[in-house]
């Protein structure tokens, strides 16, 4: 049976697929839009976290840099003071070498120079021992905080500083052994402890008191104890060994290396973080 003009079957059949296709396309656009929104939200969240993390690390780096800078600056002053102490001790050792070479060992000394240099040469320890502050350095090493410093040269210098500090500690331990073996016996066997007692009675700073005594009109008799047991050559050898293999070597090598690395680090921190 043929269709009549009042029954447009073919037209109805063409419109139905077209409407379905249009609806499907709209759905895909909607899904794509939603996906893009979700992706953008995740990406922006990731970006925000990354920016926040970088900012936090930058602030931590600045805080560590300031603390590290102050630590290094304080040590740069301290090491100079210890070098001055070492130079004074070396001077006193050479004074005592000359004394034991050709001076009388039995007479009571009228000179304040002998007791002053004897104490400095045989007893002085605290004025020459340098103990670097390593609180921030150890924190950087143990916690991995060194990663906050993005400057490669800065990281290398921190490693160099750690090596320099370890070397100073090793050298000073070696000095302690020399001191205990060669210097303390001279002190315990030949020091005038009556002089020492009178000098340091009620004193809180021993070496300041010694300097005050040297430059004052005060006089306290001093004589070497057990002069008959003194072996001049043995004592001069001990003094020379301690002077050259202990004091001088540590100052010229270990201390000097530390000073160089310390200065380089201070300069790098100034440049990198605008510190003063």
DRENTI-703504 format. One record per atom (N, C-alpha, C): x, y, z; residue in three letters. Coordinates in steps of 0.05 Angstrom, whole numbers, plus 5000, padded with zeros to 4 digits. Last residue first. Layout:
N
XYZala ...
! end
This chain:
276
648558146126unk 650658346132unk 651858276159unk 645557816069unk 646157846097unk 648458036102unk 643357656020unk 643457936027unk 643957986056unk 643857136003unk 641457206020unk 641557496030unk 648357095970unk 645956935964unk 643457045978unk 652157435993unk 651357475965unk 648657345960unk 652657216044unk 652057506041unk 650857546012unk 654156696033unk 651556746046unk 650757036043unk 659156796012unk 657156665995unk 654356716007unk 661857006056unk 661557166032unk 659357056014unk 661756566091unk 660556826099unk 660056996074unk 664756206060unk 661956156066unk 660556406074unk 669856446060unk 668456396034unk 665456346039unk 671056446115unk 670856696100unk 669256666074unk 671255886124unk 669356056139unk 668856316124unk 675555736092unk 672855636085unk 670755806099unk 679756026118unk 679156066089unk 676355976082unk 679555806170unk 679156096165unk 678356156136unk 680855276160unk 678255346171unk 677655636165unk 686155326143unk 684155216125unk 681355286134unk 688455526191unk 688455696167unk 686355596146unk 687955096226unk 686555346231unk 686255516206unk 691154706198unk 688354656205unk 686854916209unk 696255016187unk 694754836169unk 691854826175unk 698055356228unk 698655426200unk 697055256179unk 696255106276unk 695455386269unk 695855436239unk 698454596274unk 695554626275unk 694754906267unk 703954726273unk 702754576251unk 699754616250unk 704655006323unk 705255136297unk 703754996274unk 703054626364unk 702054896361unk 702255006333unk 705954096346unk 703254146357unk 702154426349unk 710854116324unk 709053906315unk 706253936326unk 713154576350unk 713054546321unk 710954356312unk 712054546407unk 711754796392unk 711354746362unk 713254016420unk 710554116424unk 710054366407unk 718854026408unk 717053836394unk 714153936396unk 720754416443unk 721054456414unk 719154276398unk 719654186493unk 718454446486unk 718554486455unk 722853726489unk 719953696493unk 718553956484unk 727953946485unk 726853776463unk 723853756465unk 728254206534unk 728354366510unk 727254206486unk 728153756568unk 725953956569unk 725954126544unk 732953506553unk 730453366550unk 728053556550unk 736653896567unk 736353826539unk 733753676534unk 736053936624unk 735754166606unk 735054076578unk 732853616670unk 734553536648unk 734153746626unk 732253706738unk 731653826712unk 733753726692unk 733153576790unk 732053366772unk 731553466744unk 734654036816unk 736653826812unk 735753596794unk 729954336822unk 731754406800unk 733854186795unk 724654286849unk 726454056843unk 728454116820unk 721454856821unk 721554636840unk 723354416830unk 723855506811unk 723255246800unk 723455036821unk 720856066842unk 723155906837unk 722255626827unk 718656716856unk 718256476840unk 720856326837unk 715257206896unk 717657056889unk 716856796874unk 711357716870unk 711157456884unk 713657296876unk 709558386869unk 711758186865unk 711257946882unk 706358926835unk 706258696853unk 708558506848unk 705859296798unk 708159326816unk 708259096836unk 703858996734unk 703359136759unk 706059166775unk 704058656691unk 704158946686unk 703659116711unk 703758146712unk 706058216696unk 706358516693unk 698558156735unk 700958136752unk 703458226737unk 695458176689unk 695358396708unk 697858396726unk 696657676668unk 697357916653unk 697358166671unk 694357356708unk 697157326701unk 698157576687unk 688957496704unk 690457546729unk 693457536724unk 687857286654unk 687657576658unk 689157656683unk 688556756667unk 690456886649unk 690257186648unk 684356646704unk 687156586710unk 689056746692unk 679156936731unk 680256906705unk 683256886707unk 678356946786unk 676456796770unk 677456756741unk 681956906848unk 681756996820unk 679856826804unk 683156746899unk 680756906895unk 680557016867unk 689756646881unk 687856646903unk 685656846898unk 693656646843unk 690956596834unk 688956576857unk 698456756870unk 697656906846unk 694656886841unk 698856376910unk 698656666917unk 697656826894unk 699155906879unk 696955946899unk 696656236905unk 703755986849unk 701255956836unk 698856006855unk 707655996890unk 707256236873unk 704456216860unk 707055466905unk 706555686925unk 706055946911unk 708655186862unk 705755196867unk 705055386890unk 712755236813unk 712655346841unk 709755386848unk 713754656774unk 712254896779unk 712554976808unk 716154156765unk 717854396769unk 716354656773unk 712553736758unk 715053686772unk 716553946780unk 708153936730unk 707753816756unk 710253776772unk 710754136683unk 709054306700unk 708854186728unk 713053686662unk 714753926668unk 713254106688unk 708553356653unk 710653286673unk 712453516681unk 705753676614unk 704653656641unk 706753556661unk 708853596566unk 708753856580unk 707753836609unk 708853066546unk 711353216549unk 711153466566unk 703752816549unk 706252656550unk 708652816558unk 699953216545unk 699853036568unk 702552886571unk 701553436495unk 701553596520unk 701653416545unk 700653016460unk 703353126463unk 703553276490unk 695152966466unk 696852736473unk 699752826477unk 693353456448unk 692753376476unk 694653146485unk 694853436395unk 696153626413unk 695753546442unk 690953066378unk 693852996376unk 695453176394unk 686453376385unk 686753136400unk 689653036401unk 687553766348unk 687553846376unk 687653596394unk 686953476300unk 689553596307unk 689753666336unk 681553336302unk 683553126301unk 686253236310unk 679153846301unk 678653666324unk 680853456325unk 680854016250unk 681654166274unk 681353986299unk 678253636219unk 681153646219unk 682153786243unk 672853766226unk 673853496235unk 676953496237unk 672854276203unk 672254246231unk 673253976242unk 673954136149unk 675854316164unk 675454286194unk 669453836136unk 672053716135unk 674053876152unk 665554236141unk 665353996157unk 668053856159unk 667254586100unk 667254666128unk 667254426147unk 666154286054unk 668954356061unk 669254436090unk 660554276057unk 662154026059unk 665054076067unk 659754816049unk 658854696074unk 660254426079unk 661654865997unk 663154996019unk 662254886047unk 657754595969unk 660454495969unk 662054605992unk 653254925978unk 653254645987unk 656054535989unk 655055375951unk 654455395979unk 654455115991unk 655355195899unk 657855275912unk 657455285942unk 649855115888unk 651754885888unk 654354955903unk 644255355919unk 646855445908unk 648855215911unk 639855205946unk 639955125918unk 642655195905unk 638654976007unk 640555155994unk 640955055965unk 635554556021unk 634254806019unk 636055016005unk 638954136030unk 637654146004unk 636154416000unk 640454156082unk 642354276063unk 641054306035unk 637253856113unk 636354126107unk 638154276087unk 638353356130unk 638053386101unk 637153666093unk 639453286183unk 636553296175unk 636153316145unk 645053276186unk 643453056196unk 640553046186unk 646953756162unk 647953496154unk 646053276161unk 644254176187unk 644254156158unk 645053886148unk 645654066240unk 642854056231unk 642654026201unk 651054156239unk 650153886244unk 647253856236unk 650854716229unk 652254536211unk 651254256214unk 648254906275unk 646954926249unk 648254736229unk 652354756313unk 649454686317unk 648054686290unk 657754836319unk 656854676296unk 653854596298unk 662855266334unk 660055216339unk 658955066314unk 669454996346unk 667455126329unk 664655066337unk 673855106392unk 671654916389unk 669555056372unk 680655156402unk 678455266387unk 676355046383unk 685055296452unk 683355086442unk 680955216428unk 688055686476unk 688855596450unk 687055396437unk 686355826528unk 686656036508unk 687355946480unk 686255306554unk 683755436545unk 684155666525unk 691855236566unk 690355056547unk 687855196536unk 697955346597unk 695755466582unk 694455276562unk 702455096620unk 699755046631unk 697555146613unk 707455206597unk 706954936609unk 704054886616unk 707355736577unk 708455516561unk 707555246571unk 704856036617unk 703756036590unk 704755796575unk 708355936660unk 705455856662unk 704255836634unk 713156146640unk 713055866648unk 710055766649unk 711956676631unk 712356506608unk 712256206615unk 711356846685unk 709256896665unk 709556706642unk 716056696711unk 713556566718unk 711356606698unk 719657036677unk 719956746680unk 717356616689unk 718057576682unk 717857436656unk 717957136659unk 719157796729unk 716457696726unk 716157536700unk 725257676761unk 723857756737unk 721057636736unk 727757446801unk 726857716807unk 725157816783unk 727556766820unk 727356966798unk 726257226807unk 732256456859unk 729556566858unk 729356786837unk 736655976828unk 736156236841unk 733256316838unk 737155506799unk 736755496828unk 736155756841unk 738355536747unk 735855396753unk 735255406783unk 740756046704unk 741055896729unk 738255776737unk 740655926632unk 740056076656unk 740455906681unk 741155676581unk 743555806593unk 742955956619unk 736655366566unk 739155336552unk 741555446568unk 732255516593unk 733455256601unk 736155216587unk 731356006565unk 731956006594unk 733355746602unk 730155846513unk 732556016518unk 733356006548unk 725455576525unk 727655436512unk 730255586517unk 722355996544unk 723155786563unk 725455616551unk 721556286497unk 722856416520unk 723956206539unk 718755906468unk 721455986459unk 722956126481unk 714055906498unk 715655666495unk 718455726487unk 712156426490unk 713056346517unk 714656086516unk 710856396435unk 712956596445unk 713956506472unk 706856016438unk 709255956423unk 711556146431unk 703056306467unk 704156066478unk 706755986464unk 701956716430unk 703056786457unk 704356536469unk 699856416389unk 702256566384unk 703556646411unk 695256216415unk 697356036405unk 699956176400unk 692356686423unk 693256526446unk 695456336438unk 691456826369unk 693057006386unk 694056856411unk 688156396357unk 690756426343unk 692556606359unk 683756516388unk 685256276394unk 688056276380unk 681956976362unk 682756986390unk 684456746398unk 680556756313unk 682656956314unk 683756986343unk 676256436328unk 678756306318unk 681056496318unk 672356816344unk 673556626363unk 676156516354unk 670957056296unk 672157216317unk 673657036337unk 668756626269unk 670956766256unk 672456956276unk 664656476303unk 667056316302unk 669356446289unk 660956886290unk 662056866318unk 664556696318unk 660056746237unk 661257016243unk 662457006272unk 657656246240unk 660256276227unk 661656536235unk 652956386267unk 654756186278unk 657556216266unk 650756746230unk 651456846257unk 653456646270unk 649856396187unk 651556626184unk 652556736211unk 646156036208unk 648755936200unk 650756166198unk 641756376214unk 642956246238unk 645856156232unk 641056526160unk 641456736180unk 642856606205unk 640056026136unk 642356186127unk 643056406148unk 635355866161unk 637755716166unk 640255886158unk 631956266139unk 632256236168unk 634856086175unk 632456146084unk 633156416094unk 633656406125unk 630455626083unk 633155676074unk 634155946085unk 625155716099unk 626955556116unk 629855596109unk 623456016055unk 623456136082unk 625255976101unk 623955626015unk 625555876013unk 625656016040unk 620355246033unk 623155176032unk 624955426030unk 615655546026unk 616355446053unk 619355376054unk 615655615971unk 615755845989unk 616755766017unk 615155085954unk 617555245947unk 617955485965unk 610054975976unk 612454825984unk 615054975978unk 606955335947unk 607055355976unk 609555205987unk 607755145895unk 608555415901unk 608855455932unk 605554635901unk 608354665893unk 609354945900unk 600254765914unk 601854615933unk 604854645927unk 598855015866unk 598755165891unk 600455035912unk 599254585830unk 600954825827unk 601154995852unk 595254255850unk 598054165850unk 599954405848unk 590954595840unk 591554505868unk 594454415870unk 591154625785unk 591554875801unk 592254805830unk 590154085773unk 592654215765unk 593254465781unk 585054025794unk 587253855804unk 589853985798unk 582254395762unk 582254425792unk 584554265804unk 583154205711unk 584154465718unk 584254505748unk 580453715715unk 583353715709unk 584553985718unk 575253905723unk 576553735744unk 579553745740unk 574554175675unk 574254315701unk 575754165723unk 575053765638unk 576953985638unk 576954145664unk 570653455652unk 573353345655unk 575453565655unk 566553805638unk 566853735666unk 569653615671unk 567453825583unk 567654075599unk 568054015628unk 566453295570unk 569153415564unk 569553665581unk 561153255583unk 563153085597unk 565953205594unk 558953625547unk 558553665576unk 560653505591unk 560353395499unk 561353665505unk 561153715535unk 557452925503unk 560352915501unk 561653185508unk 552153135502unk 553152985525unk 556152975526unk 552053355451unk 551753535474unk 552853395500unk 552352885421unk 554553085419unk 554453275443unk 547452645434unk 550052515442unk 552352715441unk 543953005412unk 543852965441unk 546552845450unk 545152935357unk 545453195370unk 545553175400unk 543652405350unk 546452485346unk 547052755359unk 538152435359unk 539752275376unk 542652355374unk 536552765315unk 536152855343unk 537852705362unk 537852425272unk 539052695275unk 538852805303unk 534451985278unk 537351955282unk 538752215286unk 529352275267unk 529852145292unk 532852095296unk 528952475214unk 529252665236unk 530152525262unk 527752045178unk 530352195176unk 530852365200unk 522651865192unk 524851685195unk 527551825193unk 519452295178unk 519652225206unk 522052045210unk 519952255121unk 520952495135unk 521352435165unk 517351775109unk 520251805104unk 521452045118unk 511951865122unk 513451675137unk 516451715134unk 507352265118unk 510252315111unk 512052135128unk 501352225097unk 502952045114unk 505952065108unk 498852535060unk 498152585088unk 499752415108unk 500652345012unk 501852595021unk 501152645050unk 501051625024unk 499751865013unk 501152105023unk 504351035006unk 503851255025unk 502751485011unk 501450434981unk 503050674978unk 502350884997unk 501749765000unk 500050005000unk 501850255000unk 
! end
